[in-house]
Amino acid sequence: MTARAASKTNHRKHQPALIDTAGLASVIALNLTNMATVMASSATVLLCLLIAKRF
């Protein structure tokens, strides 16, 4: 009987998670900034290697 009583108390209804639009927008902006930084540094390294190869 105790197993049945314990299993009934474990069933909880979960509230759906609310999406925080301000937090989501800040994460998207941060990701885009990081992506632009990585692309710019990669392009700079590639250009430097191409220039060094010519000499």
N, C-alpha and C positions, 0 to 999 in steps of 0.2 A: 504494500500500500504506500509505503514511503517513496518508492520509485515513481509511482504515478503522480503523486502530489508534487514531487520535485520537477518532473517533466512539464507539468502544467505551468509552473512558475517561470520556466525558462523560455516560454514562448512570449516574446515581446514584439510588439508592433513597432517597426522602425519608421521614423519620420523621414520623408524624402529630403535629400540635401538641397538646400537653396543655393543657387548659383550667385556668387557675389560678382557682379559685373565690373565693379571698379578693380577688384583684385585680378579678375581675368584680363582686363585691359592692361593692367600694369605688367602682368606676366608676359603677355603678347608683345608689348613694347620692349621689354627687357630681352626677350628672345630675338626680336628683329635687330636690336642694337648689337647683340652678341654676334649674330649672323653677319651683319655688315662689317664688324670689326675683323672677324675671321677671314672673310672674303677679301678685304682690303690688304690685310697682312700677307695672305697667300699670294695675291696678285703682285705685291711689292717684291716678295722673295722670288717669284717666277721671273719678273722683269730683271731683277738683279742677276739672276743666274743666266738669263739669255744675253745680257750685256757682257757678263764675264766670259761667256763662251766665245764671243766675237773677238776678244783680245788675246 
